[in-house]
Amino acid sequence: MKVTVEKLPTSEAILDVDLTWEEVEKASDKAYRKLVQQVDIQGFRRGKAPRSLLERKLGKEYIYQEGLDDLISEAYRQALQEHQLTPLAQPELDAPMFEMGQPYHFRLKVPVLTPVELGDYRSLHFEDEEVMVTSEEVERELEALRNQYAGWQKVERPAQIGDRVTVDLKLTVEGRTISDYKENPFELTENRPGLFAGMDEQIVGMQVGESKSFTLTIPSDYGNEELAGKEAHYELTLRQVEEKVLPELDDAFAARVGQYETLEDLRKVISDAIQDRKERQKRQELRDKVLEAVVAQSNIVLHPVLVKEEVEDMLHELSHMLERQRMSLDQYLLLMRKSREEYMKELEPDAERRVKQQLVLDEIARREGIEVTPEEVEGVFRMYAQAGQPLQRSEAQVRALIITLRREKALSRLVELATRPAEETEQQQGGESGEQAQQPEETQQSEATAAQPEATASEPGAGPTDEATSSSPATIVVEDAGAPADSGGQP
């Protein structure tokens, strides 16, 4: 068997296989021995019928074709192993009809994973800046907390921004009633988006018991195209005005909020929380910047099938997120006014970015000798079980966890390298540059990439979230929160 492999720049491989007639004959003998065990021939026990009778029953060409199919599978497996090819999908087979007594040629075309060519990622350097919390930030958080504990007190004065008002409100568009509320409470704000944009300014200055009619134009970018840009007629009666009463910032307030002894104790807790939030944000931004820089300096060739599979994974993630909000993917797409194909097309750039990050992290893990221990995998299973969300212990789940953990460790290693003191980086580069220049580039091991399509774990909760390589494909925003609920009579 002669097998030649041509790797194309399109992340595909062409396998040309030439077989002698003797090899085809031997394969047909193996096929006969296999088939004779499966087929009943009258007068013979299974496995004992001569080949001539089996050929009469099944056809001579059938037996030869069965042997040829086995040869094709064998040649494909050998080529993948010998040339260290990682297939991404089933191959396309170009196999003509064989002729008795003649040598045979067939061709396979298969999309394969092209090894990533990394740049000099060890030369990257990023400053790990110190996080500071200012007193102004603490006071802002404290004031926000104070507002959460505010009360409301009825007042006999004209309404103003910041008040909570109770109104009877009827909204019509072109004679059609869109909203009709009785004693609806909401807070007056300076900039209200959506259907009721501009309404608050009309209420400011009104007295309790006063009625008012006015006309406003609904914003042209309003989500309901039937209403966007049209004139809305309001009939409004103000029933009640309440002003916000803020609690005093003192030790009693601290005790009310969280049983803290003093207000300074509360300030310390708030400061620590801001510090922690900033640290996490800084860490995530640093991880993103480092990974983006490594990807940018790498040479990555992607076959479209990888991007397509990642898009499907992202849709799967979105579907599970929507289920938790009691919404189906079809309902969401209807809300977004997009077909499934249109939405998948929009996801492609993000999917391509994610796949590039995953492949780069796989190659970093290989270069740095990063592995995942059984204890680390067991720790993840234990963590999910303790959280009341036990994971299914399937082979695919374990494989997905290993890939996710390995990438996470690779990213941590990149950040560690990129934030070393500059002088340490220079010293290590001087010691390693000559040695690295002499080392031949190794091909990417199939062990790290064979499960690539499953790397994001299609099963719900398949692994810990990889902060750098995952992102929510969509966020649902509920419009007009705190305003009169315009969904009541809106089409």
Secondary structure by P-SEA (a helix, b strand, c coil): cbbbbbbccccbbbbbbbbcaaaaaaaaaaaaaaaaacccccccccccccaaaaaaaccaaaaaaaaaaaaaaaaaaaaaaaaccccccbbbbbcccccccbbbbbbbbbbbbccccccccccbbbbbbbbbbcaaaaaaaaaaaaaaabbbbbbcccccccbbbbbbbbbbccccccccccbbbbbbbccccccccccccccccccccccccccccccccccccccccbbbbbbbbbcbbbbbbbccccaaaaaaacccccaaaaaaaaaaaaaaaaaaaaaaaaaaaaaaaaaaabbbbbcaaaaaaaaaaaaaaaaaaaaaacccaaaaaaaacccaaaaaaaaaaaaaaaaaaaaaaaaaaaaacccccaaaaaaaaaaaaaacccccccaaaaaaaaaaaaaaaaaaaaaaaaaccaaaaaaaaaacaaaaaacccccccccccccccccccccccccccccccccccbbbbbccccccccccccc
